Amino acid sequence: MITNRGNILRQEKMLMRPFELIDVTTGELVPAITLVRRSWKGERYFMGFQEMFIGLASDKELTLEPKNVFLYLLGKLDFDNYIFVSQTQIANDLGMQRSHVSRAISLLASKGILLEGPKVNRSRTFRLNHSYGWKGKLSNLRALRTKENRKLEKADSLQVS
């Protein structure tokens, strides 16, 4: 739905600002609109890495249920990629059996998509592998990647010695 308020047209989450351009061939003023994204404040979002999603889409072992669980977990993703939601809640929200949710999470973990996080009371938590996406400060992602690269370099140097 588009509404007109003064000089700014609003369409859902986008701002459309009208302005005029000069047509260089005719010299006429031509109406134009630029789209400007409104603030993301209050919206939940994360950054995803496209190549990894292509790999997920083509993985034959990831059937509909594991993919649905994965999408649900992306919706619950917290900062620094932590995920804390009970399997019972996932099962209820998706209309699945709890055992199927458990199997899907195990599959996602065995493929390295989900990483085991710290235990909270008796419940397991997970983290999304940062190769698939990230929610949080980019400086934290860079620091995590730098730390992992140093571990790999150290392991490589030990193998060479």
CORGI-V855898 format. One record per residue. N is the residue number from 1. RES is the residue in one small letter. PHI is phi in whole degrees, 0 to 359 (NA if undefined). PSI is psi in whole degrees, -180 to 180 (* if undefined). NEAR is the number of other C-alpha atoms within 10 Angstrom. Layout:
n | res | phi | psi | near
N | RES | PHI | PSI | NEAR
N | RES | PHI | PSI | NEAR
This chain:
n | res | phi | psi | near
1 | m | NA | 133 | 5
2 | i | 250 | 130 | 11
3 | t | 239 | 152 | 10
4 | n | 247 | 115 | 10
5 | r | 235 | 101 | 8
6 | g | 66 | -131 | 6
7 | n | 271 | -1 | 10
8 | i | 245 | 123 | 13
9 | l | 269 | 136 | 17
10 | r | 247 | 128 | 18
11 | q | 230 | 108 | 13
12 | e | 48 | -112 | 10
13 | k | 263 | 4 | 11
14 | m | 254 | 148 | 15
15 | l | 257 | 132 | 17
16 | m | 247 | 114 | 20
17 | r | 258 | 115 | 14
18 | p | 286 | 146 | 13
19 | f | 203 | 179 | 12
20 | e | 238 | 144 | 11
21 | l | 244 | 155 | 12
22 | i | 265 | 122 | 11
23 | d | 287 | 116 | 11
24 | v | 292 | -23 | 8
25 | t | 279 | -37 | 6
26 | t | 253 | -19 | 8
27 | g | 80 | 3 | 9
28 | e | 279 | 155 | 11
29 | l | 277 | 128 | 12
30 | v | 245 | 128 | 11
31 | p | 293 | 144 | 11
32 | a | 215 | 164 | 11
33 | i | 226 | 136 | 14
34 | t | 250 | 141 | 10
35 | l | 263 | 130 | 13
36 | v | 234 | 127 | 12
37 | r | 288 | 130 | 9
38 | r | 288 | 168 | 12
39 | s | 307 | 143 | 9
40 | w | 273 | 2 | 9
41 | k | 301 | 128 | 7
42 | g | 91 | -12 | 6
43 | e | 264 | 144 | 7
44 | r | 267 | 128 | 11
45 | y | 208 | 164 | 15
46 | f | 215 | 167 | 15
47 | m | 259 | 127 | 12
48 | g | 248 | 153 | 15
49 | f | 254 | 116 | 12
50 | q | 302 | -44 | 12
51 | e | 300 | -36 | 11
52 | m | 291 | -35 | 13
53 | f | 291 | -34 | 13
54 | i | 296 | -42 | 10
55 | g | 298 | -41 | 11
56 | l | 296 | -42 | 15
57 | a | 295 | -32 | 12
58 | s | 266 | -3 | 9
59 | d | 284 | 113 | 10
60 | k | 291 | -24 | 8
61 | e | 286 | -25 | 12
62 | l | 274 | 93 | 17
63 | t | 279 | -172 | 11
64 | l | 301 | -46 | 10
65 | e | 297 | -50 | 16
66 | p | 299 | -36 | 20
67 | k | 293 | -39 | 17
68 | n | 295 | -41 | 16
69 | v | 296 | -43 | 22
70 | f | 300 | -46 | 19
71 | l | 297 | -40 | 12
72 | y | 298 | -45 | 14
73 | l | 295 | -35 | 21
74 | l | 298 | -37 | 19
75 | g | 292 | -22 | 13
76 | k | 259 | 3 | 14
77 | l | 301 | 132 | 23
78 | d | 251 | 177 | 19
79 | f | 300 | 147 | 12
80 | d | 59 | 27 | 17
81 | n | 70 | 19 | 23
82 | y | 283 | 143 | 22
83 | i | 230 | 120 | 22
84 | f | 228 | 101 | 19
85 | v | 208 | 139 | 15
86 | s | 285 | 150 | 14
87 | q | 295 | -31 | 19
88 | t | 296 | -42 | 15
89 | q | 296 | -43 | 13
90 | i | 300 | -47 | 19
91 | a | 301 | -46 | 17
92 | n | 296 | -46 | 12
93 | d | 293 | -33 | 10
94 | l | 263 | -5 | 14
95 | g | 67 | 38 | 9
96 | m | 245 | 165 | 15
97 | q | 282 | 145 | 13
98 | r | 300 | -37 | 16
99 | s | 296 | -34 | 12
100 | h | 289 | -37 | 15
101 | v | 296 | -45 | 22
102 | s | 300 | -43 | 17
103 | r | 296 | -42 | 13
104 | a | 295 | -43 | 21
105 | i | 294 | -41 | 22
106 | s | 299 | -42 | 14
107 | l | 296 | -46 | 16
108 | l | 298 | -37 | 20
109 | a | 289 | -40 | 17
110 | s | 294 | -27 | 11
111 | k | 274 | -2 | 12
112 | g | 80 | 10 | 14
113 | i | 284 | -43 | 20
114 | l | 253 | 139 | 24
115 | l | 246 | 142 | 19
116 | e | 291 | 131 | 15
117 | g | 258 | -170 | 15
118 | p | 290 | 152 | 13
119 | k | 281 | 139 | 11
120 | v | 242 | 112 | 9
121 | n | 56 | -118 | 6
122 | r | 257 | 0 | 6
123 | s | 266 | 143 | 11
124 | r | 276 | 147 | 15
125 | t | 241 | 163 | 17
126 | f | 227 | 166 | 21
127 | r | 231 | 142 | 22
128 | l | 287 | 132 | 26
129 | n | 303 | 126 | 16
130 | h | 292 | -6 | 19
131 | s | 286 | -19 | 15
132 | y | 265 | -32 | 18
133 | g | 181 | 172 | 19
134 | w | 210 | 138 | 25
135 | k | 233 | 116 | 21
136 | g | 143 | -168 | 14
137 | k | 289 | 139 | 10
138 | l | 296 | -30 | 12
139 | s | 296 | -35 | 9
140 | n | 292 | -37 | 13
141 | l | 294 | -45 | 18
142 | r | 299 | -44 | 11
143 | a | 297 | -42 | 11
144 | l | 297 | -44 | 13
145 | r | 294 | -40 | 14
146 | t | 298 | -44 | 12
147 | k | 300 | -45 | 12
148 | e | 294 | -40 | 12
149 | n | 297 | -38 | 12
150 | r | 295 | -40 | 11
151 | k | 298 | -43 | 12
152 | l | 295 | -42 | 12
153 | e | 297 | -41 | 12
154 | k | 296 | -44 | 11
155 | a | 296 | -39 | 11
156 | d | 296 | -41 | 11
157 | s | 292 | -32 | 10
158 | l | 290 | -34 | 9
159 | q | 289 | -34 | 8
160 | v | 288 | -34 | 6
161 | s | 292 | * | 5
